[in-house]
Amino acid sequence: AEPFQIDITKGAEDDLGWFRAYARRLILDGLEIHLRYEPTVGSHKIRQLRPNPVAGWELKLGDFRVLYDIGEQQRVVTVQVVGEKRGNRLIVQGQEFTEHESH
C-alpha cells in the first residue's frame, strides 16, 4: 500500500520545540516507524481515542504521546499534539493537557 504522508500541525511543531533534541529525534523516528504505513493498526503503541475535539488516535512512544488524525482517502496522518506522560497526566508545553479526554 502507498505510504501515508505525515503532516505536523503548527501546534504540534510548537509542542516538539519543548523537547530536547534527543527526545524530538525519538518522537520523529517513531512517527516514521509506526505511522508511515499502518497508522490504524491497533497495537500496544496505537489506540483509537473516544470521540473528542482534538484527535482520533494516540501513539505511545515510551513516555511520549502523539495525538493524531488520519485521512484515509488522502492517506495523510496529521499530528495534532505531542506531549509527555507523567504519572497519569499528559503534559504538553509544560501544562497538563486534558482536551483529548472525553467528558
C-alpha positions as CSV (number, residue, x, y, z in Angstrom):
1,A,0.0,0.0,0.0
2,E,1.0,3.6,-0.6
3,P,2.7,5.2,2.4
4,F,0.9,7.8,4.4
5,Q,2.1,11.4,4.3
6,I,2.9,12.7,7.8
7,D,1.8,16.2,8.4
8,I,2.7,18.0,11.6
9,T,0.5,21.0,12.5
10,K,2.0,24.3,13.7
11,G,0.7,23.5,17.2
12,A,2.5,20.1,17.2
13,E,5.7,21.7,15.9
14,D,5.5,24.1,18.9
15,D,4.9,21.1,21.2
16,L,8.0,19.4,19.8
17,G,10.0,22.6,20.4
18,W,9.6,22.0,24.1
19,F,11.6,18.7,23.9
20,R,15.3,18.3,23.9
21,A,16.9,17.3,20.6
22,Y,17.2,13.6,21.5
23,A,13.5,13.4,22.5
24,R,12.5,15.1,19.3
25,R,14.5,12.7,17.3
26,L,13.0,9.7,19.1
27,I,9.5,11.1,18.5
28,L,10.1,11.9,14.8
29,D,11.6,8.5,14.3
30,G,8.6,6.9,16.0
31,L,6.2,8.7,13.6
32,E,8.1,7.2,10.7
33,I,8.2,3.7,12.1
34,H,4.7,3.4,13.3
35,L,2.5,5.9,11.3
36,R,4.0,5.9,7.8
37,Y,2.4,2.6,6.7
38,E,-0.1,1.4,9.2
39,P,-1.4,4.3,11.4
40,T,-4.6,2.4,12.3
41,V,-3.1,-0.9,13.3
42,G,-4.1,-1.3,17.0
43,S,-1.1,-2.4,19.0
44,H,0.2,-1.7,22.5
45,K,1.5,1.5,20.9
46,I,-1.5,2.7,18.9
47,R,-5.0,3.2,20.2
48,Q,-8.2,4.8,19.0
49,L,-9.4,7.5,21.3
50,R,-13.0,8.1,22.3
51,P,-14.6,10.9,20.3
52,N,-13.1,14.2,21.3
53,P,-12.3,17.6,19.7
54,V,-8.5,17.0,19.4
55,A,-7.6,13.8,17.7
56,G,-8.8,10.3,16.9
57,W,-5.7,8.3,17.7
58,E,-2.8,8.1,20.1
59,L,0.7,6.7,19.6
60,K,2.7,5.8,22.7
61,L,6.5,6.1,22.4
62,G,7.8,5.3,25.9
63,D,6.6,8.2,28.0
64,F,5.8,10.3,24.9
65,R,2.3,10.6,23.4
66,V,1.4,11.7,19.9
67,L,-2.2,12.5,19.2
68,Y,-3.1,12.3,15.6
69,D,-5.8,12.1,13.0
70,I,-6.0,10.0,9.8
71,G,-7.3,11.0,6.4
72,E,-7.8,7.6,4.8
73,Q,-8.7,9.0,1.4
74,Q,-5.8,11.3,1.1
75,R,-3.6,8.9,3.1
76,V,-2.4,11.6,5.4
77,V,-1.6,11.4,9.1
78,T,-2.0,14.7,10.8
79,V,-0.1,15.1,14.1
80,Q,-2.1,17.4,16.3
81,V,-0.4,17.3,19.8
82,V,2.8,15.9,21.2
83,G,3.3,15.5,24.9
84,E,4.8,13.5,27.7
85,K,3.1,11.3,30.2
86,R,3.9,11.9,33.8
87,G,2.0,9.5,36.0
88,N,-1.5,9.7,34.6
89,R,-1.2,13.2,33.4
90,L,-0.3,14.3,29.9
91,I,2.0,17.3,29.9
92,V,2.1,19.5,26.7
93,Q,4.3,22.6,26.6
94,G,4.7,22.4,30.4
95,Q,1.0,22.3,31.1
96,E,-1.4,19.5,31.9
97,F,-3.5,18.6,28.8
98,T,-6.9,17.1,29.1
99,E,-8.8,18.2,26.0
100,H,-8.5,14.8,24.3
101,E,-10.3,13.1,27.1
102,S,-14.0,12.6,26.5
103,H,-16.0,14.2,29.2
